[in-house]
């Protein structure tokens, strides 16, 4: 997106907030504006963090950010569609906040982190165990037989608990599988699994009877 179109969107806001808003967002990565509801959505690294509408700026509040914004007394955006008022999870940034750069930057940071976390959770729902590092269809089927059918549950249990569940079905499992499970959960191929994790797993594996 060219600098001119970005400036057009932001100039709908107070001039005094432009440098703070633009500067903070650019620290996170690529900034983009997308037409929406007659205004603009503001995206950073492809995650939506705000909305510019009628010359006002609203921060998107999801997950833990929504709770914080509500506790802080920020007003939600009410958008009327076909005569029906819709309360959206976007919170109005008033003039008082524009005059408090420290608090404003904190809220923007919170909105960004919450949006990233929400996106990560949604993506997790569409990833199969076989798609993780070190995993394959055979391991996915074996895990499914012991009730571990999705990535979220796999990560919640951890490598050791998953290994013990598999061990109930088949006693003679190698430590390599334990390494593979740990790597899948932590995002490492087994060849580059950190030595500290390996040492911890070896100690635990040797303690099994």
C-alpha positions in Angstrom: 0.0 0.0 0.0 1.4 3.4 -0.9 2.2 6.0 1.8 -0.4 8.4 0.3 -3.4 6.1 0.8 -2.3 5.2 4.3 -2.1 8.9 5.1 -5.6 9.5 3.7 -7.0 6.8 6.1 -5.2 8.0 9.1 -5.8 11.7 8.5 -9.5 11.0 9.2 -8.3 10.9 12.8 -6.9 13.7 14.9 -3.7 15.1 13.4 -2.0 15.0 16.8 -2.3 11.2 17.0 -0.9 10.4 13.5 2.8 10.0 14.4 2.0 7.9 17.5 -0.3 5.6 15.8 1.7 5.1 12.6 5.0 4.8 14.5 3.7 2.1 16.9 2.0 0.1 14.2 5.0 0.2 11.9 7.2 -1.3 14.6 5.1 -4.5 14.4 5.4 -4.9 10.6 3.4 -4.4 7.5 0.5 -2.0 7.8 -2.5 -2.2 5.5 -5.9 -0.5 5.3 -8.9 -2.2 3.9 -12.3 -0.6 3.1 -15.1 -1.7 5.4 -18.4 -0.4 6.6 -17.8 2.9 4.8 -14.5 3.3 6.6 -11.3 1.4 6.9 -10.1 -1.6 8.8 -6.5 -1.3 9.9 -4.4 -4.5 9.6 -0.9 -5.1 10.9 0.8 -8.3 9.5 -2.6 -9.4 8.2 -4.4 -9.2 11.5 -7.2 -6.7 12.1 -6.5 -4.4 15.0 -8.7 -1.4 14.4 -11.4 0.4 12.4 -11.6 4.0 11.2 -15.2 5.1 10.8 -16.7 8.6 10.5 -13.5 10.2 11.5 -13.2 8.1 14.6 -10.7 5.3 15.5 -11.8 2.1 17.2 -9.5 -0.6 18.5 -10.6 -4.2 18.0 -11.1 -6.0 21.2 -10.9 -9.8 21.2 -10.0 -12.4 23.8 -8.2 -10.7 26.8 -8.2 -7.3 25.1 -12.0 -7.2 25.1 -12.1 -7.7 28.8 -9.5 -5.1 29.5 -11.2 -2.5 27.3 -14.6 -3.2 28.9 -13.1 -2.9 32.4 -11.4 0.4 31.4 -14.8 1.8 30.3 -14.2 2.1 26.6 -17.4 2.4 24.5 -18.1 -0.3 21.9 -18.9 0.6 18.3 -22.6 0.4 17.6 -23.2 0.0 13.8 -26.7 0.2 12.4 -27.4 -2.2 9.5 -30.8 -2.2 7.8 -32.2 -0.4 10.9 -30.8 -3.0 13.3 -28.1 -1.8 15.8 -25.2 -4.1 16.0 -22.8 -3.9 18.9 -19.3 -4.7 17.6 -16.1 -5.6 19.4 -14.5 -2.4 18.4 -13.8 0.2 21.2 -13.8 4.0 20.7 -10.5 5.8 21.3 -11.6 9.1 22.7 -9.7 12.4 22.9 -8.5 11.7 26.4 -6.7 8.6 25.2 -5.1 10.5 22.3 -3.6 12.8 24.9 -2.2 9.9 26.8 0.3 8.3 24.5 1.6 5.8 27.0 -1.9 4.3 27.6 -2.8 4.5 24.0 0.3 2.6 23.0 -0.5 0.0 25.7 -4.0 -0.5 24.3 -2.8 -0.8 20.7 -0.2 -3.3 21.8 -2.9 -5.3 23.7 -5.2 -5.2 20.7 -2.5 -6.5 18.4 -1.4 -9.3 20.7 -5.0 -10.4 21.3 -5.7 -10.4 17.5 -2.5 -12.5 16.8 -3.5 -15.0 19.5 -7.1 -15.2 18.1 -5.7 -15.9 14.6 -3.3 -18.5 16.0 -6.2 -20.3 17.7 -8.3 -20.3 14.6 -5.5 -21.6 12.5 -4.8 -24.4 15.0 -8.3 -25.7 14.4 -7.5 -26.4 10.8 -4.1 -28.1 11.3 -4.0 -31.8 11.6 -1.5 -33.7 13.7 0.1 -35.3 10.6 1.0 -31.8 9.4 3.2 -31.0 12.4 7.0 -31.6 12.3 8.0 -35.3 12.7 4.4 -36.5 12.5 2.8 -38.7 9.8 -0.4 -40.5 9.1 0.7 -43.6 11.1 1.5 -41.6 14.3 -1.8 -39.6 13.8 -3.8 -42.8 13.7 -2.0 -44.2 16.7 -2.7 -41.0 18.7 -6.3 -41.1 17.6 -6.7 -44.6 19.0 -5.8 -43.3 22.5 -8.1 -40.3 22.2 -5.7 -37.6 21.0 -7.4 -36.4 17.8 -6.4 -32.8 17.4 -3.4 -30.5 17.7 -4.9 -28.5 20.6 -5.3 -31.6 22.8 -1.9 -32.9 21.8 -0.2 -29.6 22.9 -2.3 -29.4 26.1 -1.2 -32.9 27.2 2.4 -32.5 26.3 4.9 -35.0 24.9 5.3 -37.1 28.1 1.5 -37.6 28.7 1.0 -38.4 25.0 3.8 -40.9 25.1 2.4 -42.6 28.2 -1.0 -42.9 26.5 0.6 -44.6 23.5 2.7 -46.8 25.8 -0.5 -48.2 27.3 -1.3 -49.6 23.9 2.3 -50.6 23.0 4.9 -51.1 25.6 8.1 -51.1 23.6 8.1 -47.6 22.2 11.4 -45.9 21.4 12.7 -42.7 22.9 12.8 -41.4 19.3 9.0 -41.2 19.3 9.2 -39.2 22.5 11.6 -36.8 20.8 9.3 -36.6 17.8 6.3 -35.8 19.9 8.2 -33.1 21.8 9.4 -31.6 18.5 5.9 -31.6 17.0 4.6 -29.7 20.0 7.5 -27.2 20.2 7.8 -26.7 16.4 11.1 -28.4 15.9 12.2 -31.1 13.5 13.8 -33.9 15.6 17.2 -33.2 14.1 17.2 -29.7 15.6 15.4 -30.4 18.9 17.2 -28.3 21.6 19.7 -30.3 23.7 18.1 -29.1 26.9 14.8 -30.7 25.9 16.5 -33.9 24.9 18.4 -34.2 28.2 15.1 -33.6 30.1 13.3 -36.3 28.1 16.1 -38.8 28.3 16.2 -38.4 32.1 12.4 -38.9 32.3 12.5 -41.8 29.8 15.1 -43.6 31.9 12.9 -43.2 35.0 10.1 -45.2 33.4 9.8 -48.8 34.6 
